[in-house]
Amino acid sequence: MSMPDFDMVLFGGTGDLARRKLLPALFDAHRAGLLHPGARILATGSHALTTEDYLASLQDSMSWCIEKGTPEAWSSFLARILYVQADAREPAHFDALAQQVLSRAPEVVVCYLATAPHLFVPICEQLARTGLNHPNVRIVLEKPLGHDLESSEAINASVARFFAEDQIYRIDHYLGKESVQNLMAIRFGNALFEPLWRREWVQDVQITISEELGVEKRGDFYDRTGALRDMVQNHLLQLLCMVAMEPPSSLSEDAIRDEKIKILKALKPITPQDVADKTVRGQYRAGAVGGKAVPGYLEEEGIAPDSRTETFVAIKAEIANWRWAGVPFYLRTGKRMQSRVAEIVIHFRDVPHAIFPRPLAQSPQNRLVIRLQPEESIRLHFLVKQPGDTVALTTTSLDLDFANSFKVRRAGAYERLLLDVIRGRLGLFVRRDEQAQAWRWVEPILDTWAESAAPPKAYTAGTWGPAASTALLSRDDALWHEEV
C-alpha cells in the first residue's frame, strides 16, 4: 500500500513526547523512504516561535537522534517541518492553521494531540470550527484519557461530537511493538500452540512492565495519576487481551477489537472485599538503581510529603470464560525496579506423569517468554536430557532474537503506529468501548484504595517491589519469572 500525501499536525510539538518519540519515529520513517515526498509535519505550541527557532531547538534536543542518519537525511527531514502557533484559547491561531492545511489539500490530515487531556476538547472544537474535521482528518488521542470512567467518557463523548469513531485513534504504543505483533502470528499462524493455549495446559500467565526510572520531572502529574491509572488500565490490560483473546475471524480492525472487548467483559470483577487478597500497591523508598543512590518517592520533586500514590501495582486477575477458567493472570508494574523489563510469560503445566528426574526449580519448566523491552525477543524454554551418562533433565531454550534472526530494518512502536494512522488502519488502536470497560474493571480497586487507611507497602528502590508481591503468587505456589 503506497503512502498517501499527508499533513501531520503535532499539538504539543514543543513538548517531551514530540521530541523523544514522535519526531524521532517520523525521522526513522523518513530515512527509510516511507513518507510521501510532499508530506509535511506542522508542529504547534502556545509560544510565538518562528520555524527557524523551532528547528534550531530540535538540533539541540534531538542530537541523539540526528546521529542515526546522515546530515543530508536530517536536512531533508527538517524541510518537512513547519512551526505554527496554536493556543487552544486563541481561535485566530486555528484559523491560520486551517488555512495552512486546507490550502494545500493533502489526501490525509493527522492531528496528534500530545497535550494534557483537558485540552483535547477545546482543540477538537477549534478543529471542527475551522473545517479540520472532514472525513480525511484523523485524530490521535494520547493517554491518559481521563482520570476515571466518568471523565474518560466525558472526553470521548465530547470528541465524538466533532469526529466519527473511525476517525479517532486512541494510541497505546505497546500494541505497536514487534513482539506483540508476533504474539498474534505465533498464536494464529501456527497449529503448534493453539491446542495448548488454554486452561488444560497453561498454569499461569505473567505480564510485567518494570522501570528503573522514577517520576523524573513528572512528579505533579504522576502524583495525581499513579501506576494503576498510568499503566494497568491501558498497557497491561491491552497486553492481557492480546494473550487471552479468541482467534479473530480476520485481521480487520473490528474483528480484532471485538475479541479484545470480550476478554475485558469476561474479567472477573475485583470487589472491595477482594482487593486485599488480589492486589498489592507499593511505593518506593530510597535505594540504589544501577549502582547509584536514588531518593524515595516522597523526596521526589513535586510529590506531597504525605502522598499515598502507588508507584507499584501487582494484581491477580482471572477470566471467566471456557478457555481460561481457573488460570491466574498476574499483572505487575512499577517504578524504580531492579531492571527495565516488559515481558509476557506463559507458564505451561508439567506433564501429568514424570518418568525422568526433575530439575529442582519450583516454576514450570515449559514456558514461553515474550520480551517487549529492552530487546524484543521470544524464547521457548523446555526440558532436554543432560549430555552424558545420565537420565536427568535440564532446561534449554529456542530463541527468536529479532535483531539477529531478521537482517532487516525494524520499525519502532511509534513509527509503526504513526504509519498505521496515515494509512487509516485502526486495528492496533483502542476502541471506545474497550477503554470504558477497562475503566470499569479498575475503578473498584481505585475506590477501595482511596477509602483505605492503609498506606502503600514500602519497597526499596532497585528491588522487584514489596514482599507482598511475592506473597501474592506464593499463595498459589507460583513465583515471578525472575525468581525462578
Summary of the structure (lengths in Angstrom):
residues: 484
radius of gyration: 23.7
end to end distance: 45.4
largest distance: 82.6
contacts: 1547
relative contact order: 0.14
helix: 39%
strand: 23%
